[in-house]
Amino acid sequence: MRKVQLAIKRIFDFCACLLGLIIISPFFGLICLAIKLDDHGPVFFKQQRIGKNGKIFGIYKFRTMVVNAESIGDGLVVKTEEDPRITKVGKFLRKVSLDELPQLLNIIKGEMSLIGPRPPVVYHPYDGYENYPERAKKRFDMRPGITGLAQVEKRNSASWDERIEIDVKYVEQFSLLLDIKIFFRTFLSMKYTEEYTDTKK
């Protein structure tokens, strides 16, 4: 039954994201234009993340910060939405989580899912997949998601150890019904995300 539900999940992810990209393509283009006019830098930000089975992939986002932001000021951490490294357009995109839209491309490519554990950067909280504790590696048994159980339960209020445990619980208890619940809870829990290393640039 689990294999069947995982297959349905993948089919739904692909079809929903492909249809979604077609529908929002004009809006997608407007965001690209706004970013370019605001800051003149690259429209997209690509960062290496750890995905299913420890495979490294490049996650896509709309760029919301100045170029090389990780080398300026507080580095990898964004403490407030008033951080001067955040562009004007970027501030808006962050508040409504539109900076995550390009990850629909990652889903179509089979690197991500709509629902699943958030993919960590390759060097944090552990330096590489091989350095994760064995139980923590279970969070990589499924494709990472744009949103997930840890995001709707804790957002950034929990430590990485707590988030990993929630992710492992999601993988162990996965069902399509749980995904549906997480999907709707996501809209109720949307707020500014403070940690750059997890989701933002």
Order of alpha helices (4+ residues) and beta strands (2+ residues): alpha-beta-beta-alpha-alpha-beta-beta-alpha-alpha-alpha
